[in-house]
Amino acid sequence: MSTPIKPKDRDAIIQALNAGVVPRLGLRHIQVGRAREVEALVKDIDRLADSGSSIRVVVGEYGAGKTFFLNLVRLIALEKGLVVINADLGPDRRLHATGGQARSLYAELMRNLATRTRPEGGALASVVERFVGKAHDDAKAADKPVADIIKQRLAPLEELVSGYDFAAVVGEYWHASEAGDETKKSAALRWLRGEWGTRTDARHALGVVRTIIDDASVYDYLKLMAQFVRLAGYKGVLVVLDEMVNLYKLQSSQARNANYEQILRILNDVLQGSANGLGFVMGGTPEFLMDSRRGLYSYQALQSRLAENAFAKGGLVDLSGPVVRLQSLTPEDLYILLTNIRTVFAGGDPSRHLVPDDALHAFMHHCSQRIGDAYFRTPRNTVKAFVNLLSVLEQNAGAAWTDLIGGIDLAPEQDVSPDAAQEGGDDDELASFRL
């Protein structure tokens, strides 16, 4: 017996798939395949929850399901009791910069901070309140002033880089909360989110800080946040960064290398166990990883650390290293995926299926004839076409699927971003040249 699907989940899934993007709700209703990759990331999450650290570079072609996979990992981490912060990199959001782009990335990550009870994001205030609430409970149990307990609990943060101001701002949030000063509470949260542009403005609003979160300190504050959420009762922080290919597209080799140096710093910290309770999952294309001119492999120290196991060939897989290559969906996986999408349209009720099983076989055969095996290697366009087919059948009771399938036009997935045609910068005039 099929499980009913809530109308809210159904509509969210269909709307997202129809636009060719990944739904934020109801992923469990359409997830198929890649069990080994998911299992490897679940082990990483368990290691994080046990005060460990992890880093993964998830590699897949455009439309291969990277974002879906990252969202699935994100939901698993939330269920395991971790705090998840996620963002997409872009021209104005990078890991390293001097013009505010790194601070912009940090601010976006903090806006998207999510917990199990606030999976949609915006949970930073809830995390701080939970820390303050635990301090109140501990103070009551020990019969000590709350201020002393808060100072005692925050003391380990002061030993970390930039930790003194971080601890001072959290303490100021508690004082403002006790005094009912909503303005100062808001100012403290703005500081924690990296939204103050100058030290003068932050000092005027809070009075206790000498610095602000800037481009140079973003990674240090991510490590601080990982420690802070553990003090608040969570198990750690998972940072999910998608669209890492935007670093590959940077025209300046100096800017690319500066970002790759930051990735190297993160990689070294994580692999050496210097970032307890902090994990990273980064999604990018094969070019972002392997291009010897512009990708991560162009930075020798990263290439040596990210090089894949030479014995993992001929169908053999090694998922113990930092790089996770998303394996292609099999035709059987795609059939199950289309079946799941048909079930979503029916709200989980098999009696309301818009097309029979024969239509699924006919649709897959049509896709195979039009674009070959790309229809399951990069399934985004295929899924979108199938959703469009079901949408037409749902809204036109007299339409027959047999008449519609032959008219579906498909093309292999490719990068259509504005930057795609401009990958060759001043230092790489021939990077986009093809015969």
Buried (B, 14 or more C-beta within 10 A) or exposed (E): EEEEBEEEBBBBBBEBBBEEEBBBBBBEBBBBBBEEBBEBBBEBBEBBBEEBBBBBBBBBBBBBBBBBBBBBBBBBBBEBBBBBBBBBBBEEBBBBBEEBBBBBBBBBBBBBBBBBEBBEBEBBBBBBBBBBEBBBEBBEEEEEEBBEBBBBBBEBBBEBEBBBBBBBBBBBBBBBBEEEBEEBBBBBBBBBBBBBEEEEBBBEBBEBBEBBBBBEBBBBBBBBBBBBBBBBEBBBBBBBBBBBBBBBBBBEBEBBBBBBBBBBBBBBBBBEEEBBBBBBBBBBBBBBBBBEBBBBBBBEBBBEBBEBEEEBEEEEBBBEBBBBBBBBBEBEBBBBBBBBBBBBBBBBEEEEBBBEEEBBEBBBEBBBEBBEEBBBBBBBBBBBBBBBBBBEBBEEEEBEBEEBBEEBEBEBBEBEBEBEEEBBBEEBEEBEEEE
